[in-house]
Amino acid sequence: MHDNNDGKDILHGAIAPQDANSSRTLYLNFRVDPLSDAATEAISFYSCGVFFYEKGVEHLGIGNGWEALAYSAIHIDGGKMGLQDFYSANPDLGKDWEYVRKGIPKTIVAKIEFRPGKDAHVTVWLAPDLDPGATENNQSTNLITQFDANATFDEIRLVHRGAGDGWNFSQVAIATAFEDFTRPYFWQRKWVVGLTMGSLLLMVGITARLIERRRSHHQIRRLEREGAVAMERARIARDIHDDLGASLTKIHKLAELMDEHTKTQTGSNQISKTISQTARDTIQTMDEIVWAVNPKNDTLKEMADYLVFFTEDLLRPSGLACTLNVPLNLPDISVTAEVRHNLFMVVKEALNNAVKHSSASEVKFSLNYTADKLEVEIADNGQGFRIETAASTGDGLENMRRRADATGGVLEIKSEPGQGTSVRMQVLLPATRMVEQ
């Protein structure tokens, strides 16, 4: 600041004004580098410092006054020409104060205790100890100057007026505690805190990276295990189809040849027919097993295609009309072997019951997938039955319920005498896309 008359406000409304009824305590800190030297310019007059203004009227000033020739407070009632020199740890010879020295910066801390109805009580420290751990109570007594002054304000201004080259102000701060101005301990310094936080973040990042790598390795191993299981299932499917399937087909052909050569032998005919039918049933069973364990069938579309094929193939010899209600387009989502197997066994049991016991003329097969839920229904127009009676005489219904429970599904059977039968199974099937092997 240089010759700016009434000065420049530094608050800009950041601190509430203090009037004659205020009772709070504020601490003021600032550092000055004088460009005007009182010792060499004693014949010139100037004032410079931090001044408290209220409604445009200048009150307490802390810095240097017209006649002080030293660091001082200005506008002090009862003081020499309204001034109060500050005590110094390095007073000039024969004085209890020191001249304002050009090029020798000084830090000033002031404590202003506002008292309702009275002037504020002010304590000033010139060049106080602000090292870590310092407080206002452990300052050297020859630094402390105390007095009363009107310090009410709605503005705080930096002022320089009169002769000289002005003052450089820095580190201007207002707080509610002396300790807010003391230098932090080594571990409290910003660069140490920043380095520590950076190190912690680095450690967290490294730890997270290690955890992520471990998780990725577990994921890779899990996928490898799943791939190995899928390969093993495929091998089993091939072995069953190539070895057992071929053997059973051979038995079936031999039984047919036996039937052709022994037509006059009733017993032989019956045995050959039994062998042929057993072999045919066994081949069908093995085909079902192959379908259940083969991983290439682990999709909703493949399962739906097989159930449609099985339904048509089973009903065709019986002469029952078959109505199919299956969407042409199904999402390519995964269906586990366990779900496919249990669902198929429920469908198979329901169709067998319709063929053997219902005396129906038509069977309807329906399949639908919406909102992660797969629903399959087998319904016939047959003679129906009482569910409670059937449950007590056989295991078929109980087996279907048990298979539905194994998949977490729900089985609903409806039937009344003369009103046909409906078997509906619902299974939750989250939309998990297939991954190409």
C-alpha positions, 0 to 999 in steps of 0.5 A, a space after each residue: 500500500 502506498 499513499 492510498 488515503 482512506 485505504 482499501 477494504 479487505 473484508 468484502 463482507 466476509 466477517 460480520 461487523 462488530 458494534 458497541 454491543 459485541 462480545 466476541 474475540 477476534 485475532 488479527 495476523 499480518 506481516 509487513 515489509 516496510 519500504 519506509 524507514 522511520 529511523 532515516 525519515 524521522 523528519 517525515 510523517 506518515 501512518 500505515 497499517 491495518 485500520 478498523 472503520 465503522 460507517 466511514 469513521 476511522 477507529 483503531 489502527 495497528 502499524 505505525 503512526 505519525 509521531 510514533 517512529 515505531 510499530 504502534 497502535 493508533 487512535 488510543 485514548 489517553 496515549 501519547 498523541 493517541 499512539 501506543 508504541 509496541 514492545 519489542 524483543 529487539 528494542 533500539 538502544 535506550 528505548 523499549 521499542 524499535 524503529 520501523 526498519 526498511 527491508 526487515 519484515 515483521 509479523 504482528 498478531 493482535 487479540 481484540 476482545 469486544 466488550 458490550 458498552 466498553 472499548 475493546 481490550 487489545 493485546 498486541 504481540 510484535 514478532 511473536 513466537 509462532 513455532 509449532 506448539 506456541 500459544 498466546 500464554 507462553 509468549 515472552 512478556 517483553 513482546 506484549 502490549 495491552 490497551 483499550 481502544 474503540 475497535 468496532 468496525 464494518 470494514 477493515 482497511 489497509 492504509 498508507 498515507 503521507 511520506 515514504 514508499 509504503 508497506 508491503 502487506 502479506 499473510 493477512 488473516 483473521 481468526 478466533 484463536 491464536 493457535 490458528 496462526 502458529 506453524 504446524 508440526 512437521 507431520 501437519 504440513 501440507 506437503 507431508 499430509 499430501 505425501 502421506 495421502 498420496 502414499 495411502 492412495 498408492 497403497 490402496 490402488 496397489 491393494 485394489 490392483 492385487 485384489 482385482 488380479 486375484 479376482 481375475 485369476 479366480 475368474 480365469 480358473 473358474 472359467 477353466 474349470 467350467 470349460 473342463 466340465 463342459 468338455 467332459 460332458 461333451 466326451 460323455 455324450 460322445 461315448 454314450 452315443 458312439 458306444 452304447 448307442 451303436 450296441 443297442 442299435 445292433 441289438 434292435 436289428 438282430 431282434 428284428 431279424 430273429 422276428 423274421 426267421 421265427 414267425 411260426 414260433 409264437 414264443 420266439 416272436 414274443 421274445 423278439 418283440 420284447 427285445 426289440 421294444 426294450 432296445 427301442 426304449 433304451 435307445 430313446 432313453 440314451 438319446 435323452 441322456 445325450 441331449 441332457 449332458 451335451 453342453 451345446 444344448 444349454 440354450 432356451 432355443 435348443 431346449 424348446 426345439 427338443 421338447 417340441 420334437 419329443 412331444 410330436 414323436 411321442 404322440 404320433 403313434 398314439 393317434 392323438 392330435 397335437 397342438 403346439 404353441 411355441 414362440 418362433 423366436 426365443 432369446 439365446 440365453 443359458 439353461 443349465 443341464 439340471 433345469 433341462 433334465 428336470 423340466 424334460 422329465 416333467 414334460 415326459 411324465 405328463 405326456 405319458 399320462 395323457 397317452 396312457 390314462 386320459 382317453 383324450 383326443 387332443 393334447 396341447 403343448 405350450 411354452 412361453 418365456 417372459 420377464 425371466 420366467 419360463 412356463 411350460 404347459 401340457 393340457 389334454 381334453 381327456 376324462 380327467 381325475 381327482 388329484 387327491 385320489 391319484 396322489 394316493 395311488 401312485 408316485 407320478 405326480 409326486 415325482 413331478 413336484 419333486 423335480 419342479 422343487 429341484 429347479 426352484 420352480 413351481 408345479 401346478 396340476 389342474 384336473 377334474 373328472 370329465 374336464 381334462 388335465 393341465 400340468 403347468 411348470 414355471 421356472 425362473 430363468 435369468 437372462 444370462 447370455 451364452 458365451 461361445 466356447 
